[in-house]
Amino acid sequence: MKISTSILLLLVTIITAGCFQTEKNDKDLNPGAADILGKPEYMAFSYGGYRHKTRDTVPTVEDLKEDMKILSAMGVKLLRTYNTQQYSHAANLLEAIRQLKNEDTGFEMYVMLGAWIDCKDAWTESPDHTGEDIENNTAEIEAAVQLLNKYPDIVKIIAVGNEAMVHWAASYYVYPGVILKWVNYLVELRKSGKIPETTWITSSDNFASWGGGDDSYHTDDLVALIKAVDFISLHTYPFHDTHYNPDFWLVPDNEKDLSEQEQIEAAMIRARDYAMSQYQAVADYIKSLGIDKPLHIGETGWASVDNSLYGADGSGAADEYKGKLYYDHIREWTNTAGISCFYFEAFDEKWKDYGNTLGSENHFGLINLQGEAKYALWDMVDQGVFEGLTRNGVRITKTYEGSRDGLMADVLPPPGEPVE
């Protein structure tokens, strides 16, 4: 039977369109890291679900499902974790996401899986930064590979180390050669088909460690590492530098006649610009090497409480009002610029400074341990985003019982002079 040319062309068009649609649907259903990073619709957060003063009490799968429903309601689709095998948190989290996906085919959540890296004799009085804890590091990487292959539809990125190269991490930091070794190992696994080819590999570290700070970090191994990773995951914390490097934070002479609220608002713009400058410093260094590499933010955040360096007797930075301004400014910048930002963090965790309940490290979350949404999320509470959702069986309400006046009573202006 003869087929006319026009019919044949129509059939080819239909078949081609069908193949394209199948490919598109496959990518939509199981995107790779390249399809997720830099896309505002894949909002990213750093995540730890610990609720107690020690990580020995690991949140259950049901605990984590509760958190995932809250984060999903907020529009979050990409999470960053920190360990693989020292605690069962990561394994429980991935299982929680898998169960939610099985219960609801429309549920979507992906993970940048962190593998913790330590130097030799880390966390002792004499850490050896020239070597590595080969037993721990091998176990972390191998567990990452196993979890990736068990949950390939969820794990899209592996991050080798967390602030593992920055020298102020005095208890455990390593030199870039150690990170490079493990990145290359994972790249070889990908090339040989032992992990999915769409998996991206990075390390998540302070901006200075990626060459944006002191020249002492500019080594051949760092250059090799920058070439080896699929993207740069950098950390920037203007919050901490309100104490350690406060020039940007102090009220300049031309703002001293402004109202306190105007001074605060101006300071938070400067805080955003400070973060942008650290990001740009890394971008400039990489460009100077002749390397083209995507840059995303692995961590940045703003604590709501502190009784020391960032509180009333320090820089006065810690409160919920400034936290909201910083969160809004950072999201606006990164979304517009096509930068993924793993904002630190989703929920407060009290193990981080277990000896001081009011220490800032315990208060970087946007939801506290009482299930209260901090000021940055009050609008979501008003919009009913958390309706029907609970954490530890408690529904999500507002801090300060929703009183803005009560909240503002705890807000301090930035100092005009350095604090001793």
Residue pairs with C-beta under 8 A, 6 or more apart in sequence:
3 11
27 35
30 153
31 110
31 156
31 198
32 156
32 196
32 198
32 199
32 200
33 156
33 157
33 198
33 199
33 200
33 230
34 198
34 200
36 42
36 77
36 78
36 110
36 156
36 340
37 157
37 200
37 231
37 294
37 296
37 340
38 294
38 296
38 338
38 339
38 340
39 338
39 340
40 335
40 338
41 77
42 77
42 78
42 110
42 340
43 74
43 75
43 76
43 77
43 78
44 76
44 77
44 78
44 79
44 80
44 112
44 340
44 341
44 342
44 343
45 71
45 76
45 78
45 79
45 80
45 342
45 343
45 344
45 345
45 346
46 79
46 80
46 298
46 299
46 301
46 342
46 343
46 344
46 345
46 346
47 67
47 71
47 79
47 80
47 81
47 93
47 345
47 346
47 347
48 81
48 82
48 89
48 345
48 347
48 349
49 59
49 63
49 64
49 67
49 89
49 93
49 347
50 57
50 58
50 59
50 89
50 349
50 350
50 351
51 57
51 59
51 63
51 349
51 350
51 369
51 392
52 350
52 351
53 350
53 351
53 354
54 351
54 354
55 87
55 89
55 351
56 87
58 87
58 88
58 89
58 92
59 67
59 89
59 92
60 92
61 92
61 95
61 96
61 99
62 96
63 392
64 92
64 93
64 96
65 96
65 99
65 100
66 389
66 390
66 391
66 392
67 346
67 347
67 391
68 96
68 97
68 100
68 109
69 100
69 389
70 367
70 386
70 389
70 391
70 396
71 79
71 109
71 346
72 100
72 107
72 108
72 109
73 385
73 386
73 389
74 377
74 380
74 385
76 109
76 346
77 108
77 109
77 110
78 109
78 110
78 111
78 112
78 156
78 340
78 342
79 93
79 109
79 110
79 111
79 112
79 342
79 346
80 111
80 112
80 114
80 159
80 204
80 298
80 299
80 342
81 89
81 90
81 93
81 111
81 112
81 113
81 114
82 114
82 116
82 162
83 89
83 90
83 114
83 115
83 116
83 140
84 90
84 91
84 113
84 114
84 115
84 116
84 139
84 140
84 141
84 143
84 144
84 147
85 139
85 140
85 143
86 116
86 136
86 140
90 113
90 114
90 143
90 147
91 147
93 111
94 111
94 147
94 150
94 151
94 154
94 155
97 107
97 109
97 111
97 151
97 154
98 151
98 154
100 107
100 109
101 107
101 108
101 109
101 153
101 154
109 154
110 154
110 155
110 156
111 151
111 154
111 155
111 156
111 157
112 156
112 157
112 158
112 159
112 202
112 204
112 233
112 342
113 144
113 147
113 148
113 155
113 157
113 158
113 159
114 158
114 159
114 161
114 162
114 204
115 137
115 140
115 141
115 143
115 144
115 158
115 159
115 160
115 161
115 182
116 136
116 140
116 161
116 162
116 164
117 132
117 137
117 140
117 160
117 161
117 162
117 164
117 172
117 174
117 178
117 179
117 182
118 132
118 133
118 136
118 137
118 164
118 172
118 174
119 127
119 128
119 129
119 130
119 131
119 132
119 133
119 172
119 173
119 174
119 178
120 127
120 128
120 129
120 130
120 131
120 132
120 133
120 134
121 127
121 128
121 133
122 133
122 136
122 171
122 172
123 171
123 172
127 170
127 171
127 172
129 173
129 174
129 175
130 175
132 174
132 178
137 178
137 182
141 160
141 182
141 185
141 186
144 158
145 186
145 189
145 194
145 195
147 155
148 155
148 158
148 195
148 196
148 199
149 194
149 195
149 196
152 196
155 199
156 198
156 199
156 200
157 199
157 200
157 201
157 202
158 186
158 199
158 200
158 201
158 202
159 201
159 202
159 203
159 204
159 233
159 298
160 179
160 182
160 183
160 186
160 201
160 202
160 203
161 174
161 179
161 182
161 203
161 204
161 205
162 204
162 205
163 169
163 173
163 204
163 205
163 206
163 209
163 235
164 172
164 173
164 174
164 178
164 179
164 203
164 205
165 173
165 174
165 175
165 176
165 179
165 203
165 205
165 206
165 209
165 217
166 173
166 205
166 206
166 208
166 209
167 173
167 216
168 206
175 219
175 221
176 209
176 219
176 221
176 222
176 224
176 225
177 221
179 203
179 225
180 221
180 224
180 225
180 228
183 201
183 202
183 203
183 225
183 228
183 229
184 228
186 195
186 199
186 201
187 201
187 228
189 195
190 196
190 197
190 199
190 201
200 230
200 231
201 228
201 229
201 230
202 229
202 230
202 231
202 232
202 233
202 298
203 225
203 229
203 233
204 233
204 234
204 235
204 298
204 299
204 342
205 233
205 234
205 235
205 298
206 213
206 234
206 235
207 213
207 234
207 235
207 236
207 278
207 279
207 281
207 282
208 214
208 217
209 217
209 222
210 217
210 222
210 226
210 232
210 234
210 282
210 285
210 286
211 217
211 218
211 222
211 226
211 281
211 282
211 285
211 286
212 234
212 278
212 279
212 281
212 282
212 284
212 285
213 281
218 285
223 289
223 291
226 232
226 286
226 289
226 291
226 293
227 291
227 293
229 293
230 294
231 293
231 294
231 295
231 296
232 282
232 286
232 293
232 294
232 295
232 296
233 296
233 297
233 298
233 342
234 278
234 279
234 282
234 295
234 296
234 297
234 298
235 297
235 298
235 299
235 300
236 274
236 275
236 278
236 279
236 297
236 299
236 300
237 299
237 300
237 301
238 248
238 249
238 271
238 272
238 274
238 275
238 300
238 302
238 326
239 271
239 301
239 302
239 303
239 310
239 317
239 318
239 326
239 360
240 310
241 248
241 249
241 274
242 249
242 271
242 310
242 314
242 315
242 316
242 317
242 414
243 309
243 310
243 314
243 315
243 317
243 419
246 315
246 415
246 418
246 419
248 270
248 271
248 273
248 274
249 267
249 270
249 271
249 315
249 317
249 414
249 415
250 414
250 415
250 416
250 417
250 418
251 263
251 267
251 413
251 414
251 415
251 416
255 262
255 263
255 266
256 263
256 416
258 266
260 413
263 413
263 414
264 321
264 322
264 325
264 411
264 413
264 414
265 325
267 322
267 413
267 414
268 322
268 325
268 326
268 329
269 329
271 302
271 326
271 329
272 326
272 329
272 330
272 333
275 297
275 300
275 330
276 333
279 295
279 297
279 339
282 295
283 295
286 292
286 293
286 295
295 339
296 339
296 340
296 341
296 342
297 330
297 334
297 339
297 340
297 341
297 342
298 342
299 342
299 344
300 330
300 341
300 343
300 344
301 326
301 343
301 344
301 345
301 364
302 317
302 318
302 322
302 323
302 326
302 327
302 364
303 310
303 317
303 318
303 323
303 360
303 361
303 363
303 364
304 318
304 319
304 320
304 323
304 363
304 364
304 374
305 311
305 318
305 319
305 358
305 360
305 362
305 363
306 314
306 317
306 318
306 358
306 359
306 360
306 363
307 356
307 358
307 359
308 314
308 356
308 359
308 360
309 315
309 360
310 316
310 317
310 318
310 360
311 318
311 358
312 412
313 419
314 419
315 414
315 415
315 419
316 412
316 413
316 414
316 415
317 414
318 360
318 363
319 407
319 410
319 411
319 412
320 374
320 375
320 376
320 399
320 400
320 407
320 410
321 375
321 407
321 408
321 411
322 411
323 366
323 374
323 375
323 376
324 374
324 375
324 376
327 343
327 366
327 376
328 376
330 341
330 343
331 341
331 343
333 339
334 340
334 341
343 366
344 364
345 364
345 365
345 366
346 365
346 366
346 367
347 365
347 366
347 367
347 368
347 369
347 391
348 362
348 363
348 364
348 365
348 367
348 368
348 369
349 362
349 365
350 357
350 362
350 369
352 359
352 361
352 362
353 359
353 360
353 361
353 362
356 362
365 374
366 373
366 374
366 376
366 377
367 373
367 374
367 377
367 391
367 396
368 374
368 399
370 394
371 390
371 391
371 392
371 394
371 395
371 396
371 397
372 396
372 397
372 398
372 399
373 380
373 381
373 386
373 396
373 397
373 398
373 399
374 399
375 399
375 400
375 407
378 398
378 402
380 386
381 396
381 397
381 398
381 402
386 395
386 396
389 395
389 396
390 396
399 407
400 406
400 407
